[in-house]
């Protein structure tokens, strides 16, 4: 399975008074899923539509299993999101016509699958060149397809933001799926809303992304768009393939972001909490009987003040020979087991909060709660923070529903 590094951010821009973009990154049973949605509609409907789309896609991927094809999962998630947003607009006259674009990139094993609706884009950088993975569902793109205007003319066309399809459109909505297609060892992908692609051409996106690590690339792309006016919200995710690794257990969600920036994440193999406990005990018993069992974990993560708490369960790598001839005595193994049990309990509680309230609570709130929970060393202390937070988040949820 391909290893990944990624960065992401979202910026209000210099003209808009609210950010209607929404992005997320999830670890799913089928692989790593990256999403950007760009909402539209008055009375804050665009912001609601983009958040609803991400949440509906998330819930759909919670229901898939390893027998579901990646393309089918993406198709189903777009259809479910479209129906949910359309029904919401039908029930409320002020929300009629609300909708959102969407781009999804699923890294599944050593392949990738993409899906999109509207004019948000995915670019792929491979072998020294850039290509568009997606083709805009827009009026101007139809003119290009008919050879009536060039791509250069399309960039300046007065109706370039007139889209044909969007989530929330109802039965008229159409989407496009690409893949699965093979990954190369150093591929990079750029997902973005039109707040970026309207202001930078393909070669500029290539040059900046090719020469910078993911999060730095996001920042440089954003800065150039802002220098050129920043007339719309700007949302970017850059994904870099960093080699191959064995396929591991994936649990959703790994990382969830709203419209605030996060630093790049290096995604390697992690230890499953249960596996940690079992491996530690087996290792200790193995010493007593002369067995040599090696288990290793890797956790290379870079965070920022605005990045969400990482609540993924790590994976176990186990082989038949001890690394560097190392040994572990029984007391050390049991001590490590207890530490891992508490860590697992912390992660479980954070994960439960995110699963139930990720669609109504901002990223900064999860950051604060995650930090507080991770400072606690007993289950009772963790439960106190968890119950207090649950009550607070439930109140916010009720207030949003009432409004």
N, C-alpha and C positions, 0 to 999 in steps of 0.2 A: 504494500500500500504506500502511496506517495506521502512523503513528509511535507509539511507546509509551514510557511511563515506568512503572516498577513498583517495588514494595517488597515485602519479605517477612520473616517471622520465625517462630520456633517457640519455645515456652516450656514447661518441664516442668510448670508450675502449682504449686499450694501443697500438693497432697495426694499425687500419684503419685510413686513413687520412680524411675521411668524414663519416657523419652519414646518412645512408640510411634508418633508421627506422623512422616511423612517427606514432604518436598516437593522439587520440582525445577522448573527452567525450562530449556527446550531451544529452540534454533533448528533447525527441521526443514526438509526440502524443501517442506513445505506451509505453513509459517508458524511463528509463535512458539507454543510449547506450554507451558502452566502446569499443574502437577499438585500435588494434595495427597492423601495417603493416611493413614488413621487405622486402625492395626492393632489386632487383638484376639486374645486367647488367652494361656494361661499359659506358664510356663517361657520367657519372652522371645520367645514365638512372635509376638506382635503386632508387635514391632519388626522381626522377620525378615520377616513377611508384607508390611508396608508397604514395606520396602526392596526386596523381591523384585518387588512390583508395579511400582514406579517403574522398576526395571532392565528388566523384561520389556517395559514400554511403550516405554522408550528403544530397546531393540533392535528392536522392531517398527517404529518410525518410521525406524530406520536403513535398513530394507529397502523403504520406500515410494518411489515416484517421482512425478513431476509429473502423471502420468495417474491416480493414485489420488485418489478423492474424499476430502475431509477426514472426512466422516461414516464412510466405510468404514474409513479408517485408525484412527479412534478405536474403532470397533466391534471390529475385528480385534485391536487392542492390549489391550482389556479381556478378550476371549475368551482370548487367549494367556496373559495374567497370571492369569486365573482358573484355567486348566488347570495352569499351572506350580505355583501355590500349593497347589492341591488334591492334585496328585501328590506334592508334598513332604510334606504332612500324612499322606497315605496310607502313604508309605514309613517314617515315623517315628511310633511310637505316642505319644510325648510331644508331637508337633506336630499330632495329629489335631484337626480343627476350627478350626485357626488361619485367620485371614482378615483382610481389610481393606476399608474403604470406599475409594472413589476419586472424585475430581472432576477433570475435564480441561477446560481451556479452550484452544481453538486459534484464534488470530488469523490468519486467512488472507486476504491481500489486504485488501479493505475489508469483510470479513464475519467473523463468528465462528461457531464450532461448539462445542457443549459435550457432554460425556458424563458420566454418573455412575452409581455403584452405592452404595447405602446412604444415610446421613444427613449426610454432609459436603455443604456447600452452595456454590452460586454465586449471588451477588446482582448485579443490574445497576442502576446509577444513571444515569438518563437523563431529560432534560427536567424536572428538579426533583423526581423521584420515584424510589422504589426498588421493584424487583420481584424476585421469586425466579425465577431462571432454571431451577433444579432443584426437583423435588418429592421430599421424603424418601421413601425406600423403607422405611417404618416402620409398625409396628402403629398408632401414634397417628395417622399421616397417613391411614390407611384410615378411621379414625373420623371425621376431619374431612371426608373425601371423601363419606362417607355422611350428613353433616350431623348426626352424633350428638354432636359437641362442636365448639366454636369454636376458631379458631387461638389465641386467648388461653388457653383451657382446655388446649390441647395443650401450651403452654409449661410448664404446671405439672403435667402428668399424670405419675403415678408410673412409667409404663412408656414414657415418651417416648424412651428410648434403646434400645428393643427394635426391632432392624432386621429386615427381611424378606429382604434380598439383600445379598451381599457377595462380593468376590473370594476364591476359595478354596472356595466353596460347591459347586462341581462343576456338574452339569448343571441343577440347580435355579436357578442364578444368573440374574438378569435385569438388564439395564441400560437406561438411557434416553439417547437422543441428541436434541439440539435443533439445528436449523440445517442449512445455513448461513443466517444472518440478517444484515441490513445493520448496519454500525456507524454511529453518529453521531459528530460531530466531537469531542465532549467526554465520551463515555461513560466510566464507571468500572465496574470489576468487582471484587467481593470474593469470593475463594475462602477457605473456612474449614472447620476441623473443628468438631465439636459442642462442643468446649471453649469456643468463642466463642459460637456461636449459642444454646447453652443458657442463657447468662447475660445476653445483650443482645437486646433486641427489634429488629425491622426498622428502626423509626424512629431508634433510637439508632445503629445501624450507618450509616444514611443520614446523619445529622447529622454524625458524626465524619468519615466518608469524604468527604462533599461539601465540607467546609470545610478540608481538609488535603491536602498532597501525599502521594503513596503511602506512603513510608516513615514519615512522621509519623503518618499515619492508622493504620498497623499498630501503632505504638507506643501510641497513645492507646486504640485498641480493646483491645489486650492489657492495658494498665494498668487499664482499667475492669473487665475480666473478673477480673483478679487481686484487685481491691478487693472484688469480690463473691464471693470464695472460691476461685476458681481450682481447682475440684474435679477438673479433667481437663487433659490437655495442650492447649495453645492454639497453633494454627498458622493463619497468615493470609497471603494474598497479595492485594495491591491492584494492579490494572492500570488505567492511565489512557490513553485515546486522546488524542493531542496533535495530530492533523491527518493529512494524507495525504502520502505520499512515493512515489516510483516503486518498483515492485517490484524487489528485488535478489536476489542469490545468497545462499542461506541454507545454512549448514553446521552439522551437529549434532556436539557440543553447544555452545551458546553459553555457558550458565551452568548450573552444577549445584550445588544446595545440599542438605545433609542437614538436620538439625534445629537449625541455628544461624542467627542472623539475618544479613541482608545489607541494605545500603542500596539506595535506589532506583537504577535504571539507566535512563538515557535512551538509547533505541534509535533511532539514525538510520542513515544510510548509511555503510558502512565500505569500505575499499579491499581488494580481493582481492590477496593477496601477489603472485601472478603478474602481476596487472594493474598493480600498482605498478611492477614492474620494466619491463614493456613500455611503460607510459605514460611513464616517465621517459626511456627511450631514444628513443621516438618524439618526445617533446617536444624532446629535444636535437637530433635530426636535423632536426626541423621548423624549428628556428632557422636551421640552415645553408641550408635551401632556401626560407626566407622564409615557411614555413607557421606558422600560429598555432593550436596545439592546446592546449586547456585540460583539465586533469583536476583534480578537487577531491576532497577527502575530508572527512568529518566524523567526529569521535570525541569524544563528550561522555559521559563516564563518571564516576560517583561510586561509590567503593568504601569498604569499612570493613575493620577488622582481621579480621572473620569472614567476609567475602565471598570466594567462590571466584575464582580467577584466570580472567579472561575470555580464552578462546582462540579466539574466532571469527575467521574470515578476513574482512577488510573487502572492500567492494565499490567498484568504480570508476564514477564519473560522468564522462562525456566529452562535450564539446560542441564546436561549431565556432568559437568565439571565445574568445580569452584573457581571463581575468578581470583587470580593471583594467589591461589592456595589459601584464601582467607578462611577463618573459622569463627563460629559464633557460639558462646556458651549459653546455657539454658536461661540464666537470669537475664542476660542481655536480650535474648529472644522474647521472653515474656514481657519485659519492660517495653520493648518496641511494639509488641502486640497491643498493649494497653494504650499506648500513644496513638496507634493507628485506629483503634476502636473509637477513641474520642474524636479523632479527625474525621472518621467516617460519619459519626453522629452529627458533627458540625455541618459537614457537606450535605447530609440528608436534610437537615432543617433549612439550610439556605436554599437548597433545590426545591423544597416544598413551597417556600415563600415565592420563589420565582415562577414556579409552575402555576400557582393560584393567582398571583397578583402582578405578573410580568407585563400584562397589558394595561395596567392602570397606574403603576408606580414608576417614577422616573429613575434613571440610572444612579443618580447621586444618592437616592434613598437606599438603594441596595448596597452601594459602596459603604455607607455609614453602618448599616446593619451587619454586613459581612465582616467588617473590621471588628465590630463589637463582639460578635459571636466567636470569631477566631481568637479572641483574647481570653475566652473562658476555657477552663480546664476540667470541668465536671459536667455531667449531664444535667444536673439540677440547675446549675448556673446558665447553661445553654437554654434550657427550657424557659427560664425566667425572661430572657431576652426575646426568645421566639414568641412566647405568648403575648408579651407586650407589643411586639412588632405586628403580630397577626391582628391584634385588636385595632391598631392604628391603621393598617392597610385596609382592613375590612370597612372601617369608617370612610376612608377615601373612596373605596369602591361604591359604597352606598350613596355617597354624595354625587359621584359622577353619574350613577344610574338615575338619581333623582333629577339631575340637570338635563 
